[in-house]
Amino acid sequence: MSALGQTAESPILARGIHRYLTAHSSPPDDLLVDLAEETRRKLGDVSVMQIGAELGTLLTILASSIGARRAIEVGTFTGYSSVCIARGLPADGHLLCCDVSEEWTSIARGYWKRAGLDDRIELRIGPAARTIAALPVEPVHDLAFIDADKTSYQTYYDLLVPRMRAGGLILVDNALQQGNVLQDDSRNANIQAIQAFNNALASDDRVQVVLLAVSDGLTIARKL
Ligand SMILES: C[S@@+](CC[C@H](N)C(=O)[O-])C[C@H]1O[C@@H](n2cnc3c(N)ncnc32)[C@H](O)[C@@H]1O
């Protein structure tokens, strides 16, 4: 999720830097611009849940750089991140998308078709923990992206780790909670959950971890 919009200032970067880095990264193509605009037009304020353009570009770069063939997305919404991940997969690749909303993902389905990606994306509607738990516990996935309800991040991560191949990447969005992870006394359930999750990840010897100040904070956990 981005709270930034396409060109707004970032709550976690020095003034002007977000605008500068966006201007010096590959711009989203017409399809992604249309997807962002349709989401804003139809869903209004809810559209802040969509990832930012620079994170989308990074998802494509990471998926293609590691030669990902099998990927899982937890939290699809209207499809921006799924299009970016699927674009980094080969033609016979597979992205399993998990979401609870038929309404929001119906917009995603239209863009998967328009992008020519509908043959490599499978959507399962239902609680993501149930969807992932139903997958065989085999280390066959190359990439996972977690961007759903924050209080379940630890659950999703623990279900995903044994299903990732060695060298596979689990990417976790909103790891900085707009800088609020610095609050010691937050009573916000999302912030508390992400603080606990970040602490657990930093000492998880199953993975190598880096937390990047991209968008609202992106953690990359590489399975060892
Ligand atoms: C921040 S949005 C995802 C944004 C998306 N990655 C994008 O690029 O536009 C979070 C999504 O998680 C979904 N979600 C919330 N709770 C869920 C759950 N328990 N299982 C699966 N999906 C869930 C919501 O329906 C919503 O679409």
The ligand as a Tripos MOL2 file, in Angstrom:
@<TRIPOS>MOLECULE
LIG
   27    29     1     0     0
SMALL
NO_CHARGES

@<TRIPOS>ATOM
      1 C1         -3.2090   -2.6500    0.5320 C.3       1 LIG1
      2 S1         -4.3590   -3.5190   -0.4110 S.3       1 LIG1
      3 C2         -3.3610   -4.3150   -1.6080 C.3       1 LIG1
      4 C3         -2.8490   -3.3630   -2.6630 C.3       1 LIG1
      5 C4         -2.3000   -4.0560   -3.8950 C.3       1 LIG1
      6 N1         -1.1020   -4.7990   -3.5590 N.3       1 LIG1
      7 C5         -2.0600   -3.0710   -5.0100 C.2       1 LIG1
      8 O1         -0.9640   -3.0270   -5.5650 O.co2     1 LIG1
      9 O2         -2.9720   -2.3160   -5.3660 O.co2     1 LIG1
     10 C6         -4.8100   -4.8000    0.6930 C.3       1 LIG1
     11 C7         -5.7000   -5.8900    0.1160 C.3       1 LIG1
     12 O3         -5.7030   -6.9650    1.0560 O.3       1 LIG1
     13 C8         -6.9670   -7.5730    1.0150 C.3       1 LIG1
     14 N2         -7.1540   -8.3270    2.2600 N.ar      1 LIG1
     15 C9         -7.4610   -7.8550    3.5010 C.ar      1 LIG1
     16 N3         -7.5640   -8.8560    4.3810 N.ar      1 LIG1
     17 C10        -7.3190   -9.9960    3.6930 C.ar      1 LIG1
     18 C11        -7.2710  -11.3800    4.0430 C.ar      1 LIG1
     19 N4         -7.5070  -11.7880    5.2880 N.pl3     1 LIG1
     20 N5         -6.9800  -12.2690    3.0850 N.ar      1 LIG1
     21 C12        -6.7350  -11.8730    1.7970 C.ar      1 LIG1
     22 N6         -6.7630  -10.5800    1.4120 N.ar      1 LIG1
     23 C13        -7.0470   -9.6580    2.3360 C.ar      1 LIG1
     24 C14        -7.9370   -6.4240    0.8300 C.3       1 LIG1
     25 O4         -9.1470   -6.8840    0.2670 O.3       1 LIG1
     26 C15        -7.1450   -5.5010   -0.1060 C.3       1 LIG1
     27 O5         -7.5120   -5.7190   -1.4330 O.3       1 LIG1
@<TRIPOS>BOND
     1     1     2 1
     2     2     3 1
     3     2    10 1
     4     3     4 1
     5     4     5 1
     6     5     6 1
     7     5     7 1
     8     7     8 2
     9     7     9 1
    10    10    11 1
    11    11    12 1
    12    11    26 1
    13    12    13 1
    14    13    14 1
    15    13    24 1
    16    14    15 ar
    17    14    23 ar
    18    15    16 ar
    19    16    17 ar
    20    17    18 ar
    21    17    23 ar
    22    18    19 1
    23    18    20 ar
    24    20    21 ar
    25    21    22 ar
    26    22    23 ar
    27    24    25 1
    28    24    26 1
    29    26    27 1
@<TRIPOS>SUBSTRUCTURE
     1 LIG1         1 GROUP 0 **** ****
